[in-house]
Amino acid sequence: MFDIGFWELFLIFILLLFVVGPDRLPTIAGHLGRWFGKFQRYFFELKDSIQQEAEEPTNQINKLLDDQKSSMDFLQKEINDKKTDNQK
């Protein structure tokens, strides 16, 4: 997601170890993990809602196109029937 590799994470861990200390590092890591999880869930929900909103007009357009196609097929059949009636 953020394109952070192993060495970048390792450097961040070492910096946190020096700044925070080894006794408080597990507590802070737990808090950061929970916040990152909340952040990730929020963006997945946002992405899903945007996809649902985008699918609704697409479904409506497809339904309209299908209705138009069935109407055109019906009209084409009627025209062909009239042509055959006139030829008899």
Helices and strands as residue ranges (DSSP letters): H 6-20, H 25-87
